Amino acid sequence: MAQASNTRLVALLGSINTGGNRLTMDALRAALTRRGFANVATVTASGNVLFDGDPGESAAHADGFAACLSEDFGIETFAIVLSAAQLEASVAENPFVGDGEDNLVHVHFLEARPGPEAFDQLLSDHQGRGHERIKLGTVALHIDYVDGVGRSKLTGPFLAKRLGCRGTARNIRSLRRILEAMG
């Protein structure tokens, strides 16, 4: 699928090792390698896959990851493929970095950028449901789960319904680990 290149990319997979979608990273790496992805590595067990590829082919790479997960493991999900520069930019634009705790501040990477009306609807529907701080970024939603993610009513399905697209979140601590692994 993907041809080797000097560019290190990350695929952030949605819903891996959560909600019953259990998958070992060894099995995932082997399946992706069989499909032609180059220099495959994983960071943590939550679906962060590093590989070498052409950043201009991010959509094709994302489709390849989704096909692998569906066909090889029966997991219907998606992938967000980013370069280190794109990942760094998403962390840098998060207004809660340095103000909130790294394990509670998240970047929720979205399949598409929602319009302002969808974001306004999200804010309106969330009002009074929790203390989270939310800001729409360039390609992601930035969230500070002040009281903890597990207690939050600001869940993936809640966000997807209001924004009209799926997303996958990573906390700042995890994103820094991924960036370090990308070199």
C-alpha atoms as one frame of an Amber mdcrd trajectory, in Angstrom:
protein
   0.000   0.000   0.000   2.396   2.686   1.201   5.786   3.119  -0.367   8.759
   3.834   1.811   9.797   7.446   2.028  11.957   9.480   4.332   8.917  11.073
   5.969   7.818   9.646   9.299   4.045   9.773   9.690   1.621   8.782  12.420
  -1.779   7.206  12.000  -4.056   7.897  14.949  -6.634   5.128  14.905 -10.098
   5.666  16.315 -11.538   3.370  18.984  -8.668   0.903  19.401  -8.521  -1.006
  22.688 -11.629   0.807  23.876 -15.266  -0.215  23.673 -14.507  -3.865  22.957
 -12.187  -3.246  19.996  -9.303  -5.246  21.469  -6.207  -5.639  19.350  -2.585
  -6.407  20.155  -0.073  -4.020  18.703   2.062  -6.989  17.538  -0.827  -8.257
  15.407  -1.536  -4.771  14.066   2.119  -4.150  13.120   2.316  -7.529  11.357
  -0.901  -6.929   9.384   0.162  -3.451   8.292   3.601  -4.681   7.259   1.983
  -7.463   5.172  -0.068  -4.755   3.451   3.077  -2.872   2.461   3.336  -0.157
   5.081   7.012   0.596   5.713   8.930   0.749   8.993   5.815   0.200  11.131
   6.018   0.854  14.875   3.445   1.564  17.573   3.445   3.932  20.517   1.342
   2.772  23.489  -1.511   0.311  22.959  -4.201   2.742  21.886  -3.732   2.799
  18.130  -0.840   5.151  17.447   1.032   3.767  14.453   4.238   5.237  13.079
   5.268   4.463   9.519   7.241   5.895   6.606   5.234   7.303   3.741   4.363
  10.190   1.491   2.516  12.936   3.392   0.785  13.877   0.150  -0.948  10.497
   0.275  -2.439  10.902   3.774  -5.993  10.140   2.645  -4.879   6.955   0.839
  -2.861   5.901   3.885  -5.887   6.490   6.137  -8.050   4.379   3.811  -5.419
   1.621   3.890  -5.407   1.570   7.688  -9.214   1.458   7.831  -9.296  -1.387
   5.279  -6.701  -3.377   7.227  -8.601  -3.010  10.492 -11.901  -3.947   8.870
 -10.706  -6.847   6.731  -8.094  -8.340   9.051  -9.655  -7.695  12.457 -13.360
  -6.927  11.906 -12.966  -3.464  13.462 -14.821  -0.678  11.683 -12.907   2.497
  12.403 -10.901   5.265  10.777  -7.437   6.803  10.890  -6.123  10.337  10.985
  -2.692  10.485   9.298  -0.355  13.334  10.216   3.263  14.385   9.840   5.289
  15.398  12.895   4.917  19.059  11.868   1.120  18.731  11.715   1.042  16.991
  15.079   3.292  19.644  16.630   1.090  22.420  15.210  -2.017  20.847  16.748
  -0.359  20.706  20.158   1.005  24.253  19.790  -2.402  25.738  18.974  -4.090
  24.041  21.950  -4.880  26.956  24.281  -5.025  24.692  27.345  -1.440  23.349
  27.126   0.495  24.659  30.088  -2.713  25.778  31.788  -4.307  22.354  32.357
  -2.819  18.988  33.314  -1.158  17.125  30.428  -3.201  13.974  31.057  -6.476
  15.956  31.002  -5.777  18.302  28.088  -6.630  16.587  24.790  -6.473  17.192
  21.084  -9.515  15.577  19.452  -8.439  15.052  15.825 -11.408  15.261  13.437
 -12.062  13.620  10.076 -13.343  16.954   8.771 -13.525  20.524  10.004 -17.008
  21.286  11.288 -18.639  24.563  10.391 -19.100  27.278  12.998 -22.777  26.403
  13.387 -21.936  22.812  14.352 -19.368  24.019  16.891 -21.890  26.510  18.306
 -24.420  23.655  18.602 -21.850  21.576  20.473 -21.201  24.411  22.925 -24.928
  25.007  23.404 -25.737  21.317  23.940 -22.837  20.915  26.370 -23.714  23.954
  28.473 -24.362  22.890  32.067 -23.183  19.305  31.459 -19.631  19.701  32.771
 -16.666  21.953  33.413 -14.692  21.066  30.283 -13.102  23.865  28.339 -13.524
  23.505  24.546 -11.943  25.362  21.644 -12.101  24.648  17.921  -8.673  24.556
  16.296  -7.490  24.381  12.719  -7.938  20.597  12.268  -8.915  19.500  15.749
 -11.015  20.197  18.776  -9.077  21.150  21.901 -10.528  20.001  25.194  -9.476
  20.350  28.806 -11.283  17.597  30.729 -10.889  19.518  33.990 -12.657  16.889
  36.146 -11.308  13.836  34.280 -12.203  12.072  31.050 -13.975   9.156  32.743
 -16.488  11.455  34.431 -17.141  13.604  31.397 -20.361  13.649  29.416 -18.359
  15.084  26.530 -17.895  11.676  24.871 -16.930  10.677  21.340 -20.534   9.932
  20.304 -21.739  13.226  21.832 -19.095  15.128  19.858 -19.660  13.219  16.604
 -23.418  13.814  16.696 -23.009  17.569  17.120 -20.029  18.065  14.829 -21.152
  15.707  12.070 -17.819  13.859  11.938 -15.820  11.324  13.900 -12.696  12.093
  15.829 -10.059  10.444  17.953  -8.504  12.086  20.992  -5.049  11.950  22.517
  -3.883  13.695  25.649  -0.862  15.978  25.595   1.307  13.472  27.449   0.622
  10.829  24.756   1.156  13.303  21.937   4.550  14.247  23.323   5.487  10.540
  23.496   4.403  10.101  19.873   6.391  13.151  18.760   9.464  11.878  20.607
   9.133   8.489  18.909   8.771  10.188  15.506  12.152  11.830  16.062
